[in-house]
């Protein structure tokens, strides 16, 4: 176990020895059956939030009520290389430097990757036409962008991993279709047999290979 893992264990041990309780504000279970709850210490402090703020946990993307506060804390921890994010920012464990930034509008302050289009409502029955449900990713930079091993996920926890060797040329796009097909330089296929993106609203999250949030976009957006 590396230094970061040991610090997480010490943090958890200190919490277990203290006065705490599970808050009554409970959310639904996630895509993998995990119960989504807020855990509060005796003084009302959110233990979940403190883990994220100090860089010892990442946000599990879902429609929980305090998500914007948690996203902001995660972004701040990533940018300053706190806790486990030290590895992703080239810290003492010899991790590789990566770009991490978040956005609710589809852009990113430090990464050229943008979510340029979301088509959540395919023609006809979405579950019968998954390839017409898609997300378009664009490299807005002036250099090629290697997105191998990056992931695209929704608020329910469905996740797709970009294949090794996927590079976006400067100014180019790639369309991630929900259904099945043959991957190419311009089109990728998730391989799902039914719809993933909710027509009424969802969150598209792109993470790099280290798990850092590169771009996050919610839809529909408020005018």
ZIDAWO-V592616 format. One record per residue. N is the residue number from 1. PHI is phi as a letter, one per 30 degrees, with the letter a starting at -180 (none if undefined). BURIAL is # if it has 9 or more other C-alpha atoms within 8 Angstrom, else .. Layout:
<<N/PHI/BURIAL> <N/PHI/BURIAL>>
This chain:
<<1/none/.> <2/d/.> <3/e/.> <4/d/.> <5/d/#> <6/d/#> <7/d/#> <8/d/#> <9/d/.> <10/d/.> <11/d/.> <12/d/.> <13/d/.> <14/d/.> <15/d/#> <16/d/.> <17/d/.> <18/c/.> <19/c/.> <20/a/#> <21/a/.> <22/d/#> <23/d/#> <24/d/.> <25/d/.> <26/c/.> <27/c/.> <28/d/.> <29/d/#> <30/d/#> <31/e/.> <32/c/.> <33/i/.> <34/d/.> <35/d/.> <36/c/#> <37/b/#> <38/c/#> <39/c/#> <40/c/#> <41/d/#> <42/e/.> <43/d/.> <44/j/.> <45/d/.> <46/d/#> <47/d/#> <48/e/#> <49/d/#> <50/d/#> <51/d/#> <52/d/#> <53/e/#> <54/d/#> <55/i/#> <56/c/#> <57/a/.> <58/c/.> <59/d/.> <60/d/.> <61/d/#> <62/a/#> <63/d/.> <64/d/.> <65/d/.> <66/c/.> <67/d/#> <68/d/.> <69/d/.> <70/d/#> <71/e/#> <72/d/.> <73/d/#> <74/d/#> <75/d/#> <76/d/#> <77/d/#> <78/d/#> <79/d/.> <80/c/.> <81/i/#> <82/d/#> <83/h/#> <84/d/#> <85/d/#> <86/d/#> <87/d/#> <88/d/#> <89/c/#> <90/i/#> <91/d/#> <92/d/.> <93/d/#> <94/i/.> <95/d/#> <96/d/.> <97/d/.> <98/b/#> <99/c/#> <100/b/#> <101/a/#> <102/b/#> <103/a/#> <104/c/#> <105/c/.> <106/j/#> <107/c/#> <108/b/#> <109/d/.> <110/b/.> <111/b/#> <112/d/#> <113/d/#> <114/b/#> <115/c/#> <116/d/#> <117/a/.> <118/b/.> <119/c/#> <120/d/#> <121/c/#> <122/d/#> <123/e/.> <124/i/.> <125/d/.> <126/e/#> <127/d/.> <128/c/.> <129/b/#> <130/d/#> <131/d/#> <132/c/#> <133/c/#> <134/a/#> <135/b/#> <136/c/#> <137/c/#> <138/b/#> <139/d/#> <140/d/#> <141/d/#> <142/c/.> <143/b/.> <144/e/#> <145/b/#> <146/d/.> <147/c/#> <148/e/#> <149/i/#> <150/d/#> <151/b/#> <152/b/#> <153/b/#> <154/c/#> <155/d/#> <156/d/#> <157/j/#> <158/d/#> <159/b/.> <160/b/.> <161/c/.> <162/d/#> <163/d/.> <164/d/.> <165/i/.> <166/d/#> <167/b/#> <168/c/#> <169/d/#> <170/e/#> <171/i/#> <172/c/#> <173/b/#> <174/b/#> <175/c/#> <176/c/#> <177/d/#> <178/d/#> <179/d/#> <180/c/#> <181/l/.> <182/c/.> <183/d/.> <184/b/.> <185/d/#> <186/c/.> <187/b/#> <188/b/#> <189/b/#> <190/d/#> <191/j/.> <192/d/#> <193/c/#> <194/b/#> <195/d/#> <196/c/.> <197/d/#> <198/d/#> <199/d/.> <200/d/.> <201/k/#> <202/a/#> <203/b/#> <204/c/#> <205/b/#> <206/c/#> <207/c/#> <208/d/#> <209/d/#> <210/c/.> <211/j/.> <212/d/#> <213/d/#> <214/c/#> <215/a/#> <216/b/#> <217/b/#> <218/c/#> <219/b/.> <220/d/.> <221/c/.> <222/d/.> <223/d/.>>
